[in-house]
């Protein structure tokens, strides 16, 4: 019997960020603060275009390949499996352009799912005369049970997150993936609210496509994200644009007019146009290096201490929250005993406390720049309001 893995608790990393004293930022699920090191790398990258004669053809590919390798390491795959994309909607569009959906079949997604993982499927369903099956979570039930019940023989695609963006409630992707495969359905995952803060075992989940933005839990710049592509699509999938950079031999600038039908290897066929992104890529590299240095498991376990404290504090004031086992440990939706007071987010912001209101809950999403003092400050103000 193997010994259990020991995780390292990570103390406050606030000094790595440019967060002023007195600011309590508990909204990483919206957009992470920028690491000082990421800002520095971005400034240097902006300056580099002052001298474009120093940028050689290999530079168009070398830094993106380093970024691809880091993203692959974080996801737990090899670099051949990762494409560089500008957004979740772009990655979902790739999935929708490739998965097979026939007339009368169903596409399964969650009620109140984030719109980036909804609109492309509505368009596809209309084009194919297919249907959307929206999963509702019953009171006291789980998203996992609801999704599993919705996956039937008429299901073509299951497209869900790892945890719901409003309150962190979990979906067991391993179970969902197995059920999807049993009926021949594709699995597409929006991991924007989990990748970088919650461990995902790709080999067990086996998604067809998994996409994430880079500016939330991955702490990178806005406008650059990552798409995992299953082996079958790396061999026969079609991209949604025809960038010259994605074609075989594009590294040889002297022969670009020797047009190629063949793509660069692996998931690179799905890379966005202008993927070298001379400013964003160096910033994203620095961000992923820091995430990998901390370790995703260590991040999750360290944040679990903070969200557990939040859970206990809201229960003390008569509110409610999902217990730890039913949600991801890096964010939590809390519901107050008498509902949400008017202008709550503005009142909190006036005290330099930043959270998100999602539906009838306050979504609290801390990271390693937070500590118990931030939780104390949040509940001090909530106590005053209540």
Phi, psi and omega in degrees: 000129183285152178285145178295147180287133178266130181257147181268128174283132181255121177285182184303130179250024186302329183292347177276355183238158178266067181250116183297152172301142179092352177262125176250100183258113183236046189221041180296334179294342175271306178193131181284150166298160182266130173300145177303321182294327178290318176300315181298317180293326178293319179298316178297322180293319177299318181295332185297332180284352172298334183232070184296341178292347178270356179265112183264163179309318178299333181294339179292340186242332189294311181293316175302326178290324175297317179296318180300318179295319179293317178297319179297318178298320180293320179286333180095033180224182175266167187297336179296343186268357191242132172249150178263122185230160183275343188194166174295318181301326177294313180296320178294323178297322176298314179300313182295332180281349186243323183292154184267121177229124183250164180308131176086349179282172185241144172250122186261126175215171186272151169297136181058034174289152181299136189300335178301336179251031178231309191300317180298326181285327175296318178295314180298317179300319179294319181295322186261004186055040177258186187229154172259129173250107183270123184276129175253136176270123180289150177306127181083353180266181180243155174298322182301311180299319181294319179293316180300320179293331182280342180277109183233181183297340179267010182275129177260322184218139169244120185230103191221163171273177174277330174211149184290137187290345183276329185214006177080006181298135191276149166241125180283097185291334178295312178295317181296318179297318180296317180294319179299314180297327182294338178250009178078021181267150174279151176243124178238133186235129168265107185259022185299329181262016179221321185298124182103341180230345182225125183295134176235126179265096184300323183293330178275322181287316180056055176287156170286315177220143173222128185229149177212143167291165180253358190259002178260255184288349177266355168060024179262189181283160176286137176104010179213122181223191190223140180235118170275137182234126179294155185308319184299324182280337176292337183264330186227359183288153179250130177288167180263358171217163184244075179282139176296333182291341183268358182269151180301138178081007183292346178292339181265094185296336182286348184236028183293336179276000169275076191303140186241136172277335183282144177267162168298162192290156173064216183285358182299337177300337182264001178303143176293157171297148181060034181296342177303329171035071191300339177264312186289323184298311177301325178293315180295323177301313181296321180295313182292326176301318181292318178301315181292326178295319176292317184092126184299318179297321179293321177299311182300314182290327178289319179288335178301327179296319181289315182289331174294320176299318178297316179302314181294322182291322181289327177295325180295332181263011176087010178270194182216158177199153175296138177291161188307321184290346183254003181221161171293149186279355185261355172206160187209139173260124180248139180245129183278157187300328182242029180081186184270124176296153177299141175059032184298313183297324178292321179296316178296317180297327178295339177259015181061037175244125189237116176225184175238145171262122180231108183065233180261017182233159171266117178272119180250121186228086182279170170217193188289353174275357178258158173214186184300330179299326177293321178294318177302316182296318178302312185283337172299315182287320177300319178299320179295320183289320183284000000 
